[in-house]
Amino acid sequence: MPDLRILRCHLLSRPLFIAVFVAWFLSLRISAQTLITTDSALNTGTALTTTYNAPGTSGVNGPVHPVSDASKNLWLMYDNPWGVSSGSGTIVQTYSGSGLITTTMSLTGLPGGGVDGSPFVLYGCDQYYGSDKICWQDQPPQFPKQLSAMSSLVIDFNYALTGTLANNIDVIFDEWVCKNNAPTQIPDCLEVILNPYNLNLTGGWTYHKTLSLSATINGSPGTWSLDEYSWGSGSLLIAPHSLPGPTSQEVRFDLLPILKTAAADYKTYFPSDTNTYSWLMGIELGTEFGGASSQSYTLTLKKLDIEQTLSGTPAPPTNLTTIVH
């Protein structure tokens, strides 16, 4: 005859075990927060074209709305001609609604400064958020976000740069890591410049070290070699180890280690700056141009995927091959 005490204990413990297991499983699901852009393939928004006419240092805002809800914003396109005080021609930015964002430069008579402008696509907020409280981020990832609050920030992007490529042209992630979550001006932030392509790295940039980052490049897992530079306080530059870098490629990589490394290294290079830069405002991708009286090129983005994993959650792998239909 079985021991009734053991049988009773078994019958009671089984529901308890199931309840504990379900609670554990649900806690994992709750903590596993990887927030991924829903418009990574650039095809769920309403088609939009903006045109800036030179000269003038104020650009044209181009908020991209979902087809399903014009009150929300997927991205912001901004032509950012902040140094175009002379000249003629246009900057045309287009969100096709069918898988492309293009920025086409056709400018002459420019001042030809080091940088005359920097048209970009923004997801999130910018370095003036504390003044206007405006962000463009009606997809799952959210900014501002502290670097310590994320375990990874995987970016998967596909770009092509075509046209007349001369003088100071680069492809740029212009990342603003700020001392608080409501900056009102550029000095409130550390500018971390990541150039997948940099045609003319000149001037007073000081080389510091080479970074080796795990990445998937054009579908093949490997290492992305990048060099770190500084030029005065307020910014760090990360550029290809083998300059100028490809004019077209798809790269999947984790941006977070770059930002954390830059923030820590900056404190070493510029110890007189006592601020701690820890708040990332958003993701900004585009080009810079300068050093010439005319510019004629096109940047085409075929994919912009942002995967923001919150701290305490395993990071998604960067060695993936992805297909966008």
N, C-alpha and C positions, 0 to 999 in steps of 0.2 A: 504494500500500500504506500503511495507516495506521501512524502511529508507535506501536509497542507500548508505549513508556514512558508516553505520554499515555493510552492505553487502560487500561493497568494502574493508573495513578494515578486515573483516573476510576472504575474498578471498586472501588478501595479506598476512595475518598473518599465514595462514595454511602452505604455502610453507616455510615461514620463520621458523615456529615451526619445521617442518620436517627437514630442513637444520640444525637447532641448535641441534636437537636430534641426527641426524646422526653424526655431528661433536663430540658431547659429547660421543657417543657410540664408535666412532673410537678412541677418545683420551683414553678411558678406555682400549681398546684393545692394543693400543700402549704402555701404561704404565704397563699393566699386563704382565710383563716379568718374567716368571718362566722358567728357562733353565734346561732341563732334559737330562741326559745322554741317548743316543740312544742305547747303548750296555749294559743296566742295566742287561739284562738276559745273558750276556756273550756269545752271539751266533752269532754276526755279523762280527767277526774278523776272520782272517786266523789263523788256528791252528799253534801253536809254542811251542817248548820245548827248554829250555836252561839248560846246565849242568855245574856247577862249581865243580872243582876238588881241594880238599884241599891238602897241605896248600897253603896259599896266602891270602893277605888282599885286593886284587882287584877282584871284581866280574865280572859277565857277564850281560851286558844289554840285555833285551829282549823286544824291542818295538813291541806292538801288532798292526797290520795294519788292516783296514777294508778289507773285501774280495773285495769290489768294487774299492779300491784305495790304492795301496801299498805305495803311497807317504805320506799318512796321518797316524796319530798315535791315537789309541783309549786309550791305557794304556801303562805304562812301568812296566815290571817285572824286579826286580833287587834283586840278592841274598845277597848282602851287607855283606860279611864275614869280616868285618873290623878288628876283633880281632882274626881271625883264623891264628895265626902265626905258629902253629904246628898241626900235626894230619894228618889224611887221610880220604877219603870218598867223598861224593858228596852232593850237594844241587841241586835238580832238580825242576825247575818251568815249569809248563805246562798250556798254554791256550788251552783248547780243541776245541774251536770253536762251541761247542754244549752245553754250559751252565755251564762250570766249569773252575776255576783256582785252581790248586793245587801246593803246595810247600812241597816237601818231603825232610826231613833231614835224612841223614845216615852218621854220622860223628863219628870218634873215635880219641883218642889221643889229644883232645882239651886242650887249656890252662886252661879252667875252671874258667875264670874271671867272674866278675859280669855280664857282657854282652860280649859274644864273637862275636855276629852277629845279624843282624836284617833284614831278607829277607822281601820284601814288594812288593805291587802293588801301583803304583802312578798314580793319575790323576792330571794334572796341572803342576806346577813348583816346584822347591825345594829351599833350603836355599842358593844355590850357583848360583841362576839365574842371578845375576848381573854380574857374570864372563863369563858364557857360553851362556846366552840368549836362553836356550833350554827349551821347555815345551812339554808335551805330553798331548794334550787336543783338538783333532779334533772332539769333541762333543760339544753340545751347552754351558754348563757351562764354564766360563773363569776365569782364575787366572793369576797373583795376583789380589786380590780383597780386598778393604778395608772392614773391618767389618761393618762400618757405611753405606756402599753402598748396604748392603743386609738386607732384612727384615726377611729372614729365610734361612737356609741351611739344608734341610732335607736329611738325609741319611737313606737308607733302605738296609740292608745287611744281608746276611745269611751265617753263617760259621759253620764249624765243625772241632774240633781239636781232632785227634786220635793218638794212638801210646803209647810210653813210656813217660809219663808225670811226670817228677821229676825235682827237683832243680829250677832253674830260667827260667821258660817258661811263656810267656804271649802272649795274642793277643792284638795288639796295633794299635790304630790310633795315628800316630806320626805327630802332626800338628805344623807347623812352622809359628808363627805370628810375623812378622818382623817390624822393625822400619821404613822401606821404601819399595818401590816396586822392588828394585834391590839389595838385599843383596848379599854379596860375601863370607860370612863365618858364622859359627854357632853363634858367639857372636852378630851378627846383629839381632838376633831373640830371641823370647821367645818360648821355646819348651813346648807345651801343650800335655801331654801324656794321652790318654784316653784308659784304659784297660777294655774291656768287660770281660776279664779273666786274672787273675794274680795269679799264683800258689804260689809265694814265695815273699810276700811284706816284705822285711827285710831291714836292714841297718839303715841309719839315717833319714828316712822319718818322717816328723813331721805332724801329723794330724791337720787339721784346722776346717773343717766343713763337714756336709752332705748336698748334693744337691738332690732335688726331682724333677725329670724331667718327664714330660708327654711323654709317648712312647707307641707304640704298640709292644708287645713282643709275638712272636709266634702266631700272629693273634688276640690277646686280648688287648684292650686298658687298660692302667694302669699307674703305676709310676715306673720309673727306679731310684733306690736309689744308689747314688754314693758318695764316700768320696774324699775330696780334701786334698792333701799333698804337702809339699815342702821339698826340700833337697838342700840347697845352692842356689845361684842365677843362673838364666838362665832357670829354668824349673819349671813346676808344674805337679803333677800327679793326675789323676782322676781315681779311681778304684772302683770296686763294694763294696757296703756297707757290703754285705755278701760275704766274700772271700771264695774260689777263683773266684766265678762266674761260669756260665755254660760253659761246653766244647763245646756245640752246641746250637745255637738259631738263630732266625731271629728277628731283632730289627729295628723298624722305629722310628726315633727321630730327633729332631732339634739340630744340632751341634752348631748353632750360639750362643745360650744363654750360653753354656758351655765356648766357646771361649771368649765371652765378659766378663763373670764372672771371668775367669782365668786372663785375661789381667788387669782387675780392681783390683782383689785381690793381684796379684803379686806386684803392686805398693805399696800396704799397707804392705805386708810382707817384701819387699826389697826397702825401700824408697831411699836408696843410689843410686839405678839405676835410673837415670833421663830420660832414653829413654821412649818413648811412642810406644808401640807395637800394630799396628793396621792393618797391611797388611797380609792377609792369602795367603800362597803360593800355596796350593793345598790340595788334600786329599790323605793321605798315610796310607795304611792298610796292616798289616802283623803280624809277630811274632818277639819276641826277645828270645834269648837263651843264657844260661851261667850257671856257677856254677857246671859244671860236665865235665868229660873227654869224655863223649859220648852223642850224641843226636840222637834220632830215633823217629820222629813224622811226621805227615802230617797235614797241614792246607788246608782245602777245602773251597773255596768260591763258593757259588751257585748263588749269586746275589750281585751286587754292584750298587745301584741306587743313583744318586746325583741330587737333585732338588734345584737349586740356584735361589731364588727369590730376585729380586732387590728391593731396598728401594722404598716405596710408593705403593707397591703391597701387597695385602693380602696374608699371608703365606698359603701354602697348609697344610691341617690337618695332624697330626701325628697319629690320631686314625683311621687308615684305615686298612682294611684287603685286601691284594693284592695277586693275583694269577699270577704266571709266567708260561706261557705255553712253 
